[in-house]
Amino acid sequence: MGRPDTIYLRSDFDVEECLRRLREATDPPKWEFFFPFGYGGSKPHFGKFRNNQVKIWKRRESRNDFAPCFHGEISPEGQGVRLVGRFGMDRSVRLAMAFCLTFAVAIALLTLPTLVERLTHPRQGDLSVFDFIPLGLVIGGILIMRYGRRIGKKDESFLLEFLQTTLQARQEDSRFLIPNGTTENRPL
C-alpha cells in the first residue's frame, strides 16, 4: 500500500490521450531573459513530461521554490489509466536545502562545545553574537522551508482540481487499495 499522502486518480482515457491533454493544458517551463524562471507562456500551469512520468506545478506571481509540485506516473489499468503521485517540493530545492542544512548542522555541531563552554563559564567579553550564528542558520533554514510550504499549501487543491478536470478523472481512496491494483473493502 502507498504512503498516506499518495494521490490515486483514475481516468477512462488511455495513456497517450492523458499525456496529450496534459501537454495541451500546460506550458513547458522556459527561461526568458527579462523574467525569472517560469514566467514564459500564458497557461496557469507548467508541466514537464518524461515517458509516463509527469510533473505539474502552478504558475505564481511571486517566487516560492518551496511550493508543491505534483509528481506522478500514468500507467494503464483495465480500460483506462491510473495516475499515482504525490505533492512535494521540486527535487532541486530538496537537494539544495539538504545540502545547506547539512552544512549548517555540521558547523553548529563543531561550534557547540565552544558555545556551551562560554555559556557555562562566562567571562567578560568572551561571548559574542557570532557564537549563535550557526544555530540561527539551522533554525532559520527550517523556518523558511516550513513557511514556504505553508503559503504554497493551497496550490495542492488547485493542482488536484486541474488534474481531475483535464483528465476527467476521479480520485480513489488509497485506504482500500492493495498492491496489485484491485480494490478490497477492508474493515477500518
C-alpha positions as CSV (number, residue, x, y, z in Angstrom):
1,M,0.0,0.0,0.0
2,G,1.2,3.5,-0.8
3,R,2.1,6.3,1.6
4,P,-0.9,8.1,3.2
5,D,-0.3,11.2,1.2
6,T,-0.2,9.4,-2.2
7,I,-2.9,10.5,-4.6
8,Y,-4.6,8.0,-6.8
9,L,-6.6,9.2,-9.8
10,R,-8.4,7.0,-12.3
11,S,-9.4,8.1,-15.8
12,D,-11.1,6.3,-18.7
13,F,-8.7,7.7,-21.3
14,D,-5.6,5.8,-22.4
15,V,-2.0,6.9,-21.5
16,E,-1.3,8.7,-24.8
17,E,-4.6,10.7,-24.5
18,C,-3.9,11.7,-20.9
19,L,-0.4,12.9,-21.8
20,R,-1.7,14.8,-24.8
21,R,-4.3,16.5,-22.7
22,L,-1.8,17.5,-20.0
23,R,0.7,18.8,-22.6
24,E,-2.0,20.9,-24.2
25,A,-3.2,22.3,-20.9
26,T,0.3,23.3,-19.6
27,D,3.2,25.4,-20.7
28,P,6.6,23.9,-20.7
29,P,9.0,25.7,-18.3
30,K,11.2,28.1,-20.2
31,W,13.8,30.6,-19.4
32,E,13.2,34.2,-20.6
33,F,15.9,36.8,-20.5
34,F,13.9,39.6,-18.7
35,F,11.7,37.4,-16.4
36,P,12.5,34.9,-13.7
37,F,12.1,31.2,-14.4
38,G,8.6,30.1,-15.2
39,Y,7.0,33.2,-16.5
40,G,7.1,32.3,-20.1
41,G,3.8,31.3,-21.6
42,S,0.2,32.1,-20.7
43,K,-1.3,29.0,-19.2
44,P,-2.0,28.7,-15.5
45,H,0.1,25.5,-15.0
46,F,3.5,24.3,-16.1
47,G,4.3,20.7,-17.0
48,K,7.3,18.5,-17.5
49,F,7.0,15.1,-19.1
50,R,9.3,12.1,-19.3
51,N,7.9,8.9,-20.7
52,N,4.8,8.3,-18.4
53,Q,6.1,10.5,-15.6
54,V,4.6,13.9,-15.1
55,K,5.5,17.0,-13.0
56,I,2.9,19.7,-12.8
57,W,3.1,23.0,-10.9
58,K,1.1,26.2,-10.7
59,R,2.1,29.5,-12.2
60,R,2.8,32.0,-9.4
61,E,3.1,35.8,-9.5
62,S,5.8,35.6,-6.8
63,R,8.6,33.2,-6.4
64,N,8.1,30.4,-3.9
65,D,10.5,27.5,-4.5
66,F,9.0,25.6,-1.6
67,A,5.5,25.4,-3.1
68,P,4.3,21.9,-4.0
69,C,4.6,20.3,-7.4
70,F,2.7,17.2,-8.4
71,H,5.0,14.3,-9.2
72,G,3.2,11.3,-10.7
73,E,3.2,8.4,-13.1
74,I,0.5,7.4,-15.5
75,S,0.1,3.7,-16.0
76,P,-2.5,1.7,-17.9
77,E,-5.0,-0.2,-15.8
78,G,-8.0,-2.1,-17.2
79,Q,-9.9,0.1,-19.7
80,G,-8.3,3.3,-18.5
81,V,-5.3,4.6,-16.6
82,R,-4.3,5.3,-13.1
83,L,-2.3,8.4,-12.1
84,V,-0.4,7.8,-8.9
85,G,1.5,10.7,-7.5
86,R,2.3,13.0,-4.6
87,F,2.8,16.6,-3.8
88,G,6.2,17.7,-2.9
89,M,8.9,20.3,-3.4
90,D,11.0,20.3,-6.5
91,R,13.9,17.9,-6.4
92,S,16.5,20.6,-6.9
93,V,15.0,22.6,-4.0
94,R,15.1,19.5,-1.8
95,L,18.7,18.8,-2.7
96,A,19.8,22.4,-2.1
97,M,18.0,22.6,1.3
98,A,19.5,19.2,2.3
99,F,23.0,20.5,1.4
100,C,22.5,23.9,3.2
101,L,21.0,22.4,6.3
102,T,23.6,19.6,6.5
103,F,26.4,22.3,6.2
104,A,24.7,24.4,8.9
105,V,24.2,21.5,11.2
106,A,27.8,20.4,10.8
107,I,29.1,23.9,11.6
108,A,26.7,24.2,14.6
109,L,27.9,20.8,15.9
110,L,31.5,21.9,15.5
111,T,31.0,25.2,17.4
112,L,28.6,23.8,20.0
113,P,31.2,22.8,22.6
114,T,32.7,26.2,22.5
115,L,29.3,27.8,22.9
116,V,28.4,25.6,25.8
117,E,31.7,26.3,27.5
118,R,31.3,30.1,27.0
119,L,27.7,29.9,28.4
120,T,28.6,27.8,31.4
121,H,31.8,29.7,32.3
122,P,31.1,33.3,31.2
123,R,34.0,35.8,31.1
124,Q,33.7,39.4,30.3
125,G,33.8,39.9,26.5
126,D,34.2,36.2,25.7
127,L,30.6,35.6,24.4
128,S,29.5,37.3,21.2
129,V,26.6,37.3,18.9
130,F,28.7,35.4,16.3
131,D,28.7,32.3,18.6
132,F,24.9,31.9,17.9
133,I,25.1,32.3,14.1
134,P,25.4,28.5,13.3
135,L,22.3,27.7,15.4
136,G,20.5,30.6,13.8
137,L,21.3,29.3,10.3
138,V,19.8,25.9,11.2
139,I,16.7,27.3,12.8
140,G,16.3,29.9,10.0
141,G,16.6,27.3,7.3
142,I,13.9,25.1,8.9
143,L,11.6,28.1,9.5
144,I,12.0,29.4,5.9
145,M,11.2,25.9,4.5
146,R,8.1,25.5,6.7
147,Y,6.8,29.0,5.8
148,G,7.3,28.4,2.1
149,R,5.5,25.1,2.2
150,R,2.7,26.7,4.3
151,I,2.0,29.5,1.9
152,G,2.1,27.1,-1.0
153,K,-0.3,24.6,0.6
154,K,-3.4,25.9,-1.2
155,D,-1.7,25.1,-4.5
156,E,-2.3,21.4,-3.9
157,S,-6.1,21.7,-4.2
158,F,-5.8,23.8,-7.4
159,L,-3.4,21.2,-8.9
160,L,-5.7,18.3,-7.9
161,E,-8.7,20.0,-9.4
162,F,-6.7,20.8,-12.6
163,L,-5.8,17.1,-12.9
164,Q,-9.3,15.9,-12.3
165,T,-10.8,18.3,-14.8
166,T,-8.2,17.9,-17.5
167,L,-8.1,14.1,-17.4
168,Q,-11.8,13.7,-16.4
169,A,-10.5,11.6,-13.5
170,R,-11.9,10.6,-10.2
171,Q,-9.9,10.3,-7.0
172,E,-9.7,6.9,-5.4
173,D,-9.4,6.3,-1.7
174,S,-6.0,4.9,-1.0
175,R,-7.1,3.1,2.2
176,F,-8.9,0.4,0.1
177,L,-6.1,-0.3,-2.4
178,I,-4.0,-3.4,-2.2
179,P,-0.6,-3.6,-4.1
180,N,-1.9,-5.5,-7.2
181,G,-4.2,-2.6,-8.0
182,T,-7.6,-4.2,-7.1
183,T,-9.8,-2.8,-4.5
184,E,-11.0,-4.5,-1.4
185,N,-13.3,-3.4,1.3
186,R,-11.3,-3.8,4.5
187,P,-12.6,-3.0,7.9
188,L,-11.2,0.1,9.4
